[in-house]
Amino acid sequence: MPKKSLHMKILLWGWAVMLCALLLTFWFYYGTVAEELANSSGQNTSRLLNSVRRQISKSETSPGTSSFQKEVTELGHDLGIRITYIKDGKVLADSEVQEKRLSKLDDHSNRPEVIAAEASGSGENIRYSTTLDTRMLYVAKTMSKEGEFLRLALPYSVIGERLDRVKWNFALVLLLIAIGSALLLIYIGRRTAAAVTEISATARAIGEGDYSKRIRIIPGGEYQLLADSINTMARKIQGHIEIIEDQKNKLDAMFDNMKEGIMVLDTDGKIESVNRSMIEIVPETKNSKGRMPLEVLTRHEIQDSVDAIINNLNNVKSDSIILDFPDGRSMNVTICSFNDSNSRRKLILVFHDISEVRRIEMVLRDFVSNASHQLRTPLTSIKGYTETIIDNPPQDNHTLSKFLNIILDNANHMSKVITGMFALARSEYSGKKLRSEPTSLNETITHSINNLTKQAAAKKIQITTGHIAENPVVGTDEGLIQIFENLLENAIKYAPENSSIKIETELERDSITTKVIDEGPGITPSDAERIFERFFKLDENAVENGSSGLGLAICRSLVRNFNGDIWVESPADTTTGTGSSFCVKLPVANG
């Protein structure tokens, strides 16, 4: 409601109540004064009537004579009142009527005051007199003789004048009070309207969310308590809202930035909201609000579990499901229920990607299987030849030496496998803890070549180097030497005799790629994808060639620790379709 309308409404209602109260007071007191004036006039007239009655009783003239009429007329004129003497309803004398007209007057036995006087000795009445053409106050009393009455009449205009004066005085007082009350009510109304407007505006602002709004000025102390209460309420609400918003922002930040996908379902089991990770996991959930999980995920297992919890079947409140998606991902879906502010059951679905965990589990199983296989074969060979030597020793030294050499080769192979496993585990464990530093490629490559010169010479393989970048790379001397030794050892192992191995580098903007190129038979594309896996070998004859199947896996782990990359390009010579080029890309060290 506008301020002006509110002010006028308060003013008019207050003024109306005040005027009604004053009018009721005036009416009550005016009636009381009029009644008291009438009673007073009647009492005065009765006393005057008694006085006249005594005088007439002492008179020597007889009623009905001219001298009695004259005496009554003179007495009425002296007292300023009308005196009437009545006998058996007939007027014998009247101070306001000529003697000759007395016989023409009406019978007065039916006059109210006469009837009252006849019944109780006295009576009075106020009525209009046709004889005098005015309202009169009549007072009558019985005389000593039966049937005779003395009546006095006083013009009521005397009482009316006094009542008129009282009426005008009351009207003047009423007018002054009305004007004074109007001014007072205008003042109070403005203060009240201003206070109510201020309080209403503040309450409206608080209701619309502006909790910083306060009642600063109160035009009237009577609203101070209400203003203080509203201000206190606003401060408390503002504090609670700030806490709620802070908690909401924290929850929203967690909800949007957590890696797990979150899906919230309403009381009907329909999607209410999803977080960013959920959209990344299942893009179809981006515009899925109001849809059933089955429509988006197309997995009946989730929908069945959701329906069971929503409908409270078998008192199920939570569930956990592992889903395998066609793209190879695995998700652990946890479904739990909660009650909203209206005690209605809603659901939260948490999608946790366990693909890496399951991949690691699979790798671990494969690792254990491969490791046991790699160790079981030479161990079986060692055990078999040892038992042969013990149970049936060879008679010639050549055969015995052959058996012992086989046992030694298998033992060396087992040692190499175990050493490689420890090296790989150490490399993967050190990972981020490994302290890299600027390292010279030229020095580490030269050191690696020198360590394998003898092995290369045994197969008449020549190791050459092209242009080697002088820029230092990220790594460690020990780590890079181990990488290049493994690559050169593999190249020597698979390269034919009287061939060559070339090492060259390519400098890019922020990295250096080192290539180890051999002239071996090459690697098929299917094998190129798996060649860096643990225990994968192109030649399954592990003992004869001394391969443990861990060299390239160790290289990949070390290169990744240095924030680099490693891959194979085969064939290296597209003309002959032979040769392999193992590429190691390492970042250039700053400074």
N, C-alpha and C positions, 0 to 999 in steps of 0.2 A: 504494500500500500504506500503511495507517495506521502512525503512528509506533511504537505499542506492538508491533504484530505484527512490524515490521521489527526493532525492538530485540530481541524474544524470539527471532526467527529467527537473528540474528547471535550472540546469547548461547548458544543451544543448539548451534549448529554449532561454535562455538569451544570450548565445554565438551566436546562429544563428541570433537573432535579431540584435546584435551588429555588426556582420560581414556583414550582409545585408546592414545596415546603412552605414558602412565604404565603402563597394563596390559601393554603389550608390553615395556616396560623391566623391570617387576617379573617377568614370566614369564621373560625372558631371564636376569636375574641370579639369580632363585630357582633355576632349573635349573642354572646355573653353580655356585652355592653348594652345592646338594645334591650335585652331582657331585664337587665338591672335598671336601666332608665325607665322602662315601662313600670317595673315594680316600685321604683322610687316615686314616680309621678302618681301612681295609684295610691301609695301610702300617704303622700302629701295631700292628695285630693280627699282621702278618707279622713285625715285629721281636720281638713278644712270643712268637710261635710259634718263632722261631729260638732264643730264650732257653730256652723250655721244651724244645725239641728237644735242646739241649746238656745240660740237666740230666738228661733221660731217658736220653740216650746214656751218661752217666756213671753211671747207676743200676746197682746190682749185682743188682737183682731182674729177673726175666725176665717179659716180657709174657705175660699169661694167668694169672698167679698172683694169689692174694689180696693178697699184699704189694704187688704192682705196682698193683693196683686201689686199694689204700689210699693208696699214695704219689701216684697220679694225682689221687685225690679230694682229698687234703690240699693238693696244689699248686694245683688248680683253685679250691678255696675261698679259699686265700691270695691268689691273683691276681684272684678275682672273675670267672672265666671258665669256660667249659665246655671240658674237654679230653677228646678221644676218640682212642683208639689203635686202628687198623684194620689187619688183616692178611688179605689175600685176600678183602676185602669183609666179613669178620667182625669185630665189635667185641670187642676183647680187654679194653679198659678204657674207662670213661666216668665223669667226675667228677660228673655229674648223674644217674647211673643206678646203682641198687643192683646189687651183684655178681650176685645171683640172677636179675636181669632181663636180664642181658647176652645170654644165649642166646636170648632172645625178640625181640631187636631185629632189624630188617630187614637184609637184605644191603646194605651201604653201598658196594659196588663200582660201583653205577650213579649215585652222587651226582655232580652236575656238578663240584664242586670236586675230588673224588677223581679223576674222569676227567681233569680238566685237570692235576692234579698228576702223574698217571701219564704224561701226554703230555709235559709240559714241566718237571716237577719241583715245580711249585707251582700252586695254583689257588684261586679264591675265588668265592663265590656268596651272594646274599641271597635267602632264601625262608622260608616259614612252616614251623616245626617242630611236627609233631604230638606229639612226645614232650614238649616243653616248653610247647606251646600258645602260641607267640609267634613273631614274625619274628626271624630270627637272621642274623648275618653269619658265614659259614663261610669259614675259610682253612685249606687243607691243603697238606702237604709230604711228600715221600718221606723214608723213614728209610734207614739204611745198608743194611738188608737189603731185597732185592727183594720187592715185594708188600706192604710195610709202610708205613703212612701215619700221620702225626700231624696231627690236625685240632683247631683251636681254634674255638669259636663264641662270639660276642659278641652280646648282645641288641641288636637294631636300634632298640629304643626309646630307647637313649641317643642315637643319631644322629637319630631322629625328634624327640626333645625339642629338640635343637639346631636342627633344621630348623623346628620349630614356633616357636621363639623368633625365628628369622630371618623366618618368615612373618608373625608378629604385628608385628615391627618394620617390615617392609615395608608391612603393611596400615596401620599407624599413620601412617607417612610418606606413604603413598598418600592416606589420608583428609585429612591436613593439607594436602598439596599440592592435593587436589581442592577443599577448602574455600577455600584461598588463591587457587587459580586461578579458582574461581567468583566470588569477590569481585572479583578483578582483571578478569575477563571482563565482570562486570556494569558495572564502572566504564568499561572500554574500550568495551563495547557501547553504553552510554548516550552516551558521547562520539561514537562512530561513528554511532549512529542519529541523534543530533542533527545532526551534520555532514551526513550523507546526506539527512536530511529537509530541512534548510535548502537544500542544493544542489538537491535534487529540486524543492522548491517554487519556487525561483528559476528553474530551467530551465523548469518548467511554465508559470510566469507569462510568461516571455520567449516561449515557444512560443505562448501565447495572445494575444500582442500587447502585453503590459505591459513595454515595453522600458526603463522607468525603474526596474524592480526590480533590486536589488543584494543581494549576500551581505554583510551587515554584520558578523556575529559568526561566527567559525569556532572551535568547541570542539575544538581540536587542530591543531597546526601542520602535521600531515601532509597536511591538505587545503587548506592555504593556497595552494599553487601552482595547484590546480584551481579554487579560488575566484577567484583573481586572473585566471585565463584566462577564466572565465565572465563576470566583471565587465567585462573588456576587450572580450570578444565582444559583451556587451549594449550597451556604450557605442558601439561601432562600428556595430552594427545600428541602434541608436537614431538615430545620426547619418545613416546611409544612408536610413533610413525617413523622417526629417524632410526630407531633400533630395528624396526621391521624392514625399512628400506635397506639399511646396512646389511642385515641378514639376507634379504632378497638378492641384493647385488652380489654378495658372496656366493649364494647358492647358484645364481645365474652364471657367474664366472666359472664356478666348478662344473655346472651343468653343460656349458658350452665348450669348455676347454679340456674336459676329461677325455681320455682316449676311448673309454668304453662308450658304446652306443646306448642311449637312454630313450625309451619309448613309454609315455604315460597314457594309460587308457582310462576313459571315463566310466561311469557306473553301468553303462550299457556295453562295455567292452570295446568301445570304438576309440580310435587313436585321437588323443587330445593334444599332444605335443611331442616333438622329438628334438634331440640336440644335434649339433653340427656333426659330431662323430657318427651318429646314426645315419645321417644322410650320406656321409662318405662311405659307410659300410654298405648301405642299401640305398642307392640314389632314388629309387621309386618312392621312398618315404618323404620326399621333400614336400609334396602337396597331398599328403595322405590324411589330413585332418578330417575326422568324421567317418573314416573307412575302417573296416574290420582288418585285423592283422593278417588274416588269411588272404585278403584281396591284395595285399602288398607283398607279403613274404612268401605266399603260396606254399606254406608248410602247415599241414594239418596238425602236426604235433603241438605246435605253439597254440593254435586255435583251440584244440581240445583241452589243453591245460588251462588256458584263459577262461573258457566256459566253465570248467570244473570249479575254479576258484571264485568266479563271479557268482555262480549259483550255489556256492558253499556245499558242493558235493563231497561227502565223506569227510567233512570238516577240514578240507584242504585249504591252507592259507598261503602256501608258497610251494614252488617247484623249481627244478633245475633240469635243463635239457641241453644235450650236446648235439649240434647240427653240423652236418658236413655239406658244404655248398658245392655246386658243380664246378666252380672255378678253382677248387682245391682248398678253399678256406674252411676252417673249423671254428665254430662259435659255441661258447658256453653261455646259454641263455638262462638267467636267473629271474624268476617271476615271483614277486611278493606283493601282498595287498596292504592297503592302508585306508583309514577312514578320514573323510574330509570333515569340514566344519558342521555338516548336517548328518554326520554319522553314516554316510553312504560309502559303500566299498568301492575303491578304485585300485588300479594295478600299476605297478612299475616294472618294466622289462629292461633288464641290463644285459647288453650284448658284449661279451668279452671275447676278443679275438685270441684264440689259443692255437692259431695255425703254427706260430713259431715254436710254441711249447711242444706241439705234436710232431713238428718237423725235427726238433732236437731229440725228442724221444725216439723217433724213427732213426735218426742219424746215430744215436747212442746204441740202439739195437744193432744197426748195421755195423757200427764200429766194433762192438763186442763180438759180433758174428765174424767179421773180417779178421779182427785181431786173433780170435781163437783159431780161425782157419789158417792164418798166416803162421801161427806158432805150432798148430797141431801137425801140419804136414812135415816140417823139418824135425819136430820132436819125435814123430812116428818113425822117421827115417833114422834118426840118431838111436832111438831105442831098438829098432830092428837090427841095424848093423852091430850095435853093442852086444845084443843078445847072441848074434851069430858068432862074434869073436869069442864070447865067453863059452857058449855051448859047443861050438865047432870051429875052433881057431884055424885060420888058413895055414897051410903047411909052408907056402912060399912067402917070402918077405914082400914081393911085389903086390900080391893080392891083399896082404895085411895093410900095406901102406895105402893102397887104393881105398880100402874100407875106412881107414883112419882119416884120410883126406876128405872123404864124403862126410864123415861125422864132423870134421872141423868146419867144412863149408856150411853145413846146416847150422852148426852152433854160431858161426859168424853171421849167418843170415838172421837167426833169432836175435842175436845181439843188436844187429842193425835195425831190425824191426822195433825192438824195445827202445833203442836209442832214439829212433825216429818218433815213436809215440811220445816219449818224454819231451823231445824237442818241440813237437807240435802242441802238446798240452801246455808247455812253458810259454810258447809264443802266444797262444790264445788267452792264457791266463794273464800274461803281462799286459797285453792289449794296450789300453789307454795309459797304463802306468809306465810304459816304455818311454824313456826320455830321448827324443830325437834331437839331432844336432846337425849342423851343416857338415856334409860328408863328401869327399872327393870321389867321383865316379872313376876317374882314371886310375887312382891308387888301388881301389878295391877290385876293379876289373883286372888290373895287372897282377895283384896278389892272387886272385882266383886262378888266373892262367898259369902262374908259376906253380901253384899247388897241383895242377893236373897235367903238367907238361909230360911227365913220365908216362901217365896213363894214355895220353894222346899218342905219344911216340910209339907205344906198344902196337897201336893199330895204324901207324904211319899217317896220322891225321895232323894236319897243320892248322893251328889256331892263329888267325890274323885279326887285326883291329883296323877299323876304318877311322873316320873322324870321331874323336871322343870329346864331348863338350867339357869345357873347363869349369863351368858353373857348378858350385856345390849343390847337392840335393839334400832333401830331408831324409834322415836315416841314422844308422850307426855303422861303424866299420864292421863289426862282427856280423850284424844282420845282413848287410849288403854282400859281404863275402860269402855268407852261407847261401844267399839267393843265387848268386852267379855261379858258385861251385856246383850247386844242384843242377842248374840249367846246362852248364858245360858238361857235367858228368852224364846227364841224359843224352846230350847231343853226341858225345863220344861213344856212348853205349849203343845208340841206334844208327850212327853214321857208318857207312861202309869204309873198308880200308882204303888207304891212299886217297882220301877225300879231304875236304877242308871245312873249317868252322869259322865263320866271320862274326865279329862283334862291331856294331856301329851305333851311333846315337843320333837322335833328331831333336833339335832345340825348338821348343814352341814358346809361346808367350810367357807362361808361368810354370812350365813343366818340361821334363826331358824324358824321351822315350828311348830306352836301350833295347836293341834287337840282337838276339843270339840265333844266327841262321846256320842250319846244318844242311847236309845233302842226303839225309836219310830217306826212307820210303814215304814219308809224309803221314798225315793223320786224317782219317775220315771225318766228315762233319759230325757224325753221331758220337764218335770218340772224343772229338774236340770239346764237346759240351761237358764230358764227364772226366776229362783228364786231370783236373785239379781236385777231384774227390779223393778221400782217404782210401788207400789200398787199391785204387784202380790202376791196373797195369795193362799196357798193350800186349805184353808178353807174359803169359801166365806161368812160364817156366821160371819161377821166382828164384830158385836156389842157384840155377846155373848162371843167370846173369846178375845175381846179387841184388835184385830190386826188392825194396820193401813196400813200394806203392805209396810212400808218404812224402817223398821229396817235393813234388809239385804242390801238395797240400800245405807243406811247411812254407814254401815260397809264397803261396797266396796269402797265408796268414800273416807273414812278415810284411809283405807289400801293403796289405790293408792297414797294418799297424802304423805304417808310414804315410797313411792317407793317399796311397797310390792305387794302381790297378795293374793287373797282369792278364794276358790272354795269348792265344796261339793263332797264327795265320798259316794255313796250309792249303795247297802246296806253296812253297816259297818260290819255286821256278814254275811258272805256268806253262812254259814250253814243254818241259819233260814231265810235269805233274808230280815232281818229287820235292823233298825238302820241307822243313818246317821252320817257322820264324817265331820264337817265343819273345813276346814284347813286355817290357816292364816300364810302366809310366810312373815317374816319381815327381813330386812338386819341387820346384827350385827353392832353395833355402834363402830367406831374406837376410841380407847382410853377410 
